[in-house]
């Protein structure tokens, strides 16, 4: 394959989108995800100190979202460790959801 064929194939695979733009967007989303997790951890600590209770809703949201991410990765990559993490996160999300519901009905 020559250079032009490789570029044409890459553009076709990326539906004509700029690869650099896709990478920058992906990296920006990853940085945003880290910031969200840090902010949620901070909020959870403040809630624990001020209200003397665990922020189950925050942990539910985080574990549910990471579960979806790992299920998606498993579907695309078919790697067993991705499925393992997804199932563990899904179980944790269910536990945090139950904990949150219990906190709400008290």
Backbone torsions as a table, in degrees:
resi	resn	phi	psi	omega
1	UNK	NA	137.7	175.8
2	UNK	-93.5	175.9	-174.2
3	UNK	-58.7	-42.7	-177.7
4	UNK	-65.3	-38.8	178.4
5	UNK	-65.8	-40.7	178.5
6	UNK	-63.9	-44.3	178.5
7	UNK	-64.0	-41.5	179.3
8	UNK	-63.8	-42.1	178.5
9	UNK	-64.6	-41.4	178.8
10	UNK	-62.6	-43.8	178.7
11	UNK	-64.6	-37.7	178.4
12	UNK	-65.5	-42.5	179.1
13	UNK	-65.6	-32.6	-178.7
14	UNK	-97.7	15.0	176.7
15	UNK	54.5	39.9	176.2
16	UNK	76.4	4.2	179.9
17	UNK	-83.0	153.6	179.0
18	UNK	-72.4	126.0	-177.9
19	UNK	-63.0	-39.6	179.2
20	UNK	-62.6	-43.3	178.3
21	UNK	-61.2	-41.6	178.7
22	UNK	-63.2	-43.0	-180.0
23	UNK	-65.5	-43.1	178.8
24	UNK	-63.4	-41.9	178.1
25	UNK	-63.3	-43.6	178.9
26	UNK	-61.7	-46.5	179.4
27	UNK	-64.9	-37.9	177.5
28	UNK	-63.8	-39.7	177.9
29	UNK	-67.0	-37.2	178.0
30	UNK	-65.3	-42.8	177.7
31	UNK	-64.9	-42.0	177.0
32	UNK	-60.5	-40.2	178.9
33	UNK	-61.9	-43.8	178.8
34	UNK	-62.7	-42.4	179.1
35	UNK	-63.3	-42.8	179.3
36	UNK	-61.2	-44.9	-179.9
37	UNK	-62.5	-42.8	178.6
38	UNK	-63.3	-42.8	178.8
39	UNK	-66.0	-40.6	177.8
40	UNK	-65.7	-36.7	176.5
41	UNK	-64.3	-42.2	178.3
42	UNK	-61.9	-46.2	178.7
43	UNK	-61.1	-39.7	179.6
44	UNK	-64.2	-41.6	178.8
45	UNK	-64.9	-44.3	178.8
46	UNK	-62.6	-43.8	176.9
47	UNK	-60.3	-41.3	-179.8
48	UNK	-63.9	-38.2	-179.3
49	UNK	-74.8	-48.3	-174.3
50	UNK	-75.4	-47.0	-173.1
51	UNK	-101.6	-2.9	179.3
52	UNK	53.3	45.0	176.6
53	UNK	-149.0	153.5	178.4
54	UNK	-77.5	143.2	178.6
55	UNK	-87.2	76.4	-177.8
56	UNK	-61.6	-33.1	-178.4
57	UNK	-65.1	-35.2	178.6
58	UNK	-68.9	-47.5	179.9
59	UNK	-65.3	-34.4	175.7
60	UNK	-61.5	-47.4	-178.7
61	UNK	-62.3	-43.3	-177.9
62	UNK	-67.8	-48.1	-177.5
63	UNK	-69.4	-34.0	177.1
64	UNK	-65.6	-42.6	-179.2
65	UNK	-69.2	-40.7	177.9
66	UNK	-67.5	-31.8	175.8
67	UNK	-61.9	-44.8	178.6
68	UNK	-62.7	-41.9	179.0
69	UNK	-59.8	-47.0	-177.4
70	UNK	-72.4	-32.7	173.3
71	UNK	-63.4	-41.6	178.0
72	UNK	-62.3	-45.9	178.8
73	UNK	-61.2	-39.7	178.5
74	UNK	-63.7	-43.3	-179.8
75	UNK	-61.5	-35.0	-177.8
76	UNK	-85.2	-37.9	-172.7
77	UNK	-103.7	-18.9	-179.4
78	UNK	55.3	41.8	176.2
79	UNK	-103.2	129.0	-172.6
80	UNK	-63.0	-33.4	-179.4
81	UNK	-66.1	-29.0	176.2
82	UNK	-66.3	-41.8	177.4
83	UNK	-64.7	-41.6	179.4
84	UNK	-59.0	-49.4	179.4
85	UNK	-63.8	-39.4	179.6
86	UNK	-62.0	-43.6	-179.9
87	UNK	-66.7	-43.9	178.1
88	UNK	-59.9	-45.6	178.5
89	UNK	-63.9	-38.6	179.2
90	UNK	-65.2	-41.1	177.2
91	UNK	-64.6	-43.9	178.1
92	UNK	-62.9	-40.9	178.6
93	UNK	-61.7	-42.3	177.2
94	UNK	-61.7	-41.7	178.7
95	UNK	-64.6	-43.1	178.9
96	UNK	-67.7	-34.3	176.4
97	UNK	-63.7	-45.7	177.9
98	UNK	-61.9	-42.7	178.5
99	UNK	-61.2	-41.9	-179.8
100	UNK	-65.0	-42.9	178.8
101	UNK	-62.8	-41.1	178.1
102	UNK	-62.2	-41.2	177.7
103	UNK	-63.4	-35.9	-179.1
104	UNK	-69.1	-36.3	-175.8
105	UNK	-85.3	-7.5	177.7
106	UNK	-72.6	NA	NA
